[in-house]
């Protein structure tokens, strides 16, 4: 096993901290023992694994298994791993991974009949939970506006339990929505209760394919996307609360859509 070079460690640090670096290299980093173990057991997009001396000593069988499976594994001092880590207390293991390859939306190989659109979702925990819910209901494609937190932000990666590795993400644009509408997608937007809009229990009756849009935690969905919508829906809740958290709203909606398939 080789020692990690300064150049390699610098790249890992940049990928953890800089969206531009993640976009340029088409890579991201998964950090933490459980998530890395899950990644290497189920995913083939892992490029390199970095471990600290302490992790190597305590998890020598796991590291040996990685090498037996021909993963590229590098070690570094505990202090070097701590320096590049995005965690307050590093667990001593990180995996550099490739993002899933994506084609133009017209050639999207996932062939989804449901796509989730996140408009200004800024909390990493919320976006991570939305990704997990989407995967739970067999959604493999998401669209994110530019003011949505980067799906490959390390906090989102952790909150999604590594689900980002299974998801294809597209940047929002009107042209993208129009291209999907040309493929017979309708745009359904989560909104506050208004006269004449669907309740979530009616969502299961929507003809697929559909894009379901969820908005910013405080402001909701933007006017631009509301103007593109084909219909609105809301989730009826007790008067004791104003609304559901956006990740909970997404889970409920996808459950209802799945019931209608």
JOGIFEN-V731411 format. One record per residue. N is the residue number from 1. PSI is psi in radians with two decimals (none if undefined). Layout:
n: <N | N>
psi: <PSI | PSI>
This chain:
n: <1 | 2 | 3 | 4 | 5 | 6 | 7 | 8 | 9 | 10 | 11 | 12 | 13 | 14 | 15 | 16 | 17 | 18 | 19 | 20 | 21 | 22 | 23 | 24 | 25 | 26 | 27 | 28 | 29 | 30 | 31 | 32 | 33 | 34 | 35 | 36 | 37 | 38 | 39 | 40 | 41 | 42 | 43 | 44 | 45 | 46 | 47 | 48 | 49 | 50 | 51 | 52 | 53 | 54 | 55 | 56 | 57 | 58 | 59 | 60 | 61 | 62 | 63 | 64 | 65 | 66 | 67 | 68 | 69 | 70 | 71 | 72 | 73 | 74 | 75 | 76 | 77 | 78 | 79 | 80 | 81 | 82 | 83 | 84 | 85 | 86 | 87 | 88 | 89 | 90 | 91 | 92 | 93 | 94 | 95 | 96 | 97 | 98 | 99 | 100 | 101 | 102 | 103 | 104 | 105 | 106 | 107 | 108 | 109 | 110 | 111 | 112 | 113 | 114 | 115 | 116 | 117 | 118 | 119 | 120 | 121 | 122 | 123 | 124 | 125 | 126 | 127 | 128 | 129 | 130 | 131 | 132 | 133 | 134 | 135 | 136 | 137 | 138 | 139 | 140 | 141 | 142 | 143 | 144 | 145 | 146 | 147 | 148 | 149 | 150 | 151 | 152 | 153 | 154 | 155 | 156 | 157 | 158 | 159 | 160 | 161 | 162 | 163 | 164 | 165 | 166 | 167 | 168 | 169 | 170 | 171 | 172 | 173 | 174 | 175 | 176 | 177 | 178 | 179 | 180 | 181 | 182 | 183 | 184 | 185 | 186 | 187 | 188 | 189 | 190 | 191 | 192 | 193 | 194 | 195 | 196 | 197 | 198 | 199 | 200 | 201 | 202 | 203 | 204 | 205 | 206 | 207 | 208 | 209 | 210 | 211 | 212 | 213 | 214 | 215 | 216 | 217 | 218 | 219 | 220 | 221 | 222 | 223 | 224 | 225 | 226 | 227 | 228 | 229 | 230 | 231 | 232 | 233 | 234 | 235 | 236 | 237 | 238 | 239 | 240 | 241 | 242 | 243 | 244 | 245 | 246 | 247 | 248 | 249 | 250 | 251 | 252 | 253 | 254 | 255 | 256 | 257 | 258 | 259 | 260 | 261>
psi: <2.35 | 2.68 | 2.42 | 2.40 | 2.83 | -0.63 | -0.74 | -0.80 | -0.63 | -0.72 | -0.75 | -0.78 | -0.77 | -0.71 | -0.59 | -0.54 | -0.28 | 1.99 | -0.68 | -0.69 | -0.69 | -0.72 | -0.77 | -0.76 | -0.18 | 0.67 | 2.87 | 3.04 | 2.32 | 2.32 | 2.38 | 2.59 | -0.90 | -0.82 | -0.67 | -0.73 | -0.70 | -0.73 | -0.85 | -0.37 | -0.35 | -0.20 | 2.46 | 0.22 | 0.13 | 2.19 | -0.93 | 2.62 | 2.36 | 2.30 | 2.61 | 2.90 | -0.71 | -0.74 | -0.74 | -0.68 | -0.70 | -0.40 | 0.78 | -0.58 | -0.76 | -0.78 | -0.71 | -0.68 | -0.69 | -0.80 | -0.63 | -0.53 | 0.12 | 0.50 | 2.56 | 1.96 | 2.32 | 2.57 | 2.75 | 2.85 | 2.74 | -0.72 | -0.63 | -0.68 | -0.69 | -0.67 | -0.63 | -0.25 | 2.60 | -0.04 | 2.63 | -0.71 | 1.79 | 2.50 | -0.02 | 0.26 | 2.31 | 2.60 | 2.25 | 2.25 | 2.64 | 2.48 | 2.67 | 2.39 | 2.42 | 2.50 | -3.07 | 2.73 | -0.52 | -0.44 | 0.35 | 2.04 | -0.30 | -0.45 | 0.78 | 2.58 | -0.10 | 2.28 | 2.40 | 2.30 | 2.15 | 2.07 | 1.70 | 0.43 | 1.99 | -0.31 | 2.13 | -0.64 | -0.69 | -0.82 | -0.70 | -0.74 | -0.64 | -0.74 | -0.75 | -0.75 | -0.74 | -0.82 | -0.61 | -0.51 | 0.49 | 0.57 | 2.19 | 0.04 | 2.35 | 2.66 | 2.34 | 2.33 | 2.88 | -0.40 | 0.20 | 2.49 | 2.52 | 2.19 | -0.38 | 0.15 | 2.38 | -0.54 | -0.62 | -0.73 | -0.79 | -0.77 | -0.50 | 0.02 | 0.64 | 0.08 | -0.39 | -0.47 | -0.29 | -0.02 | 2.50 | 2.26 | 2.40 | 2.57 | 2.37 | 2.45 | 2.76 | -0.69 | -0.66 | -0.79 | -0.73 | -0.65 | -0.70 | -0.66 | -0.54 | -0.29 | 0.33 | 0.25 | 2.52 | 2.66 | 2.00 | 2.25 | 2.24 | 2.26 | 2.94 | 2.83 | 2.18 | 2.75 | 2.34 | 0.05 | 2.81 | 2.55 | 2.77 | -0.58 | -0.37 | -0.22 | -0.56 | -0.30 | -0.01 | 2.39 | 2.28 | 2.72 | 2.75 | 2.55 | 2.21 | 2.19 | 2.38 | 2.46 | -3.06 | 2.53 | -0.57 | -0.64 | -0.31 | -2.76 | 2.47 | 2.77 | -0.62 | -0.78 | -0.63 | -0.67 | -0.42 | -0.16 | 2.62 | -0.51 | 2.80 | 2.71 | 2.78 | 2.85 | 1.97 | 2.25 | 2.92 | 2.62 | -0.18 | -0.36 | 2.62 | -0.74 | 2.94 | 2.68 | 2.55 | -0.62 | -0.63 | -0.71 | -0.70 | -0.77 | -0.78 | -0.77 | -0.80 | -0.58 | -0.80 | -0.73 | -0.71 | -0.60 | -0.52 | -0.12 | none>
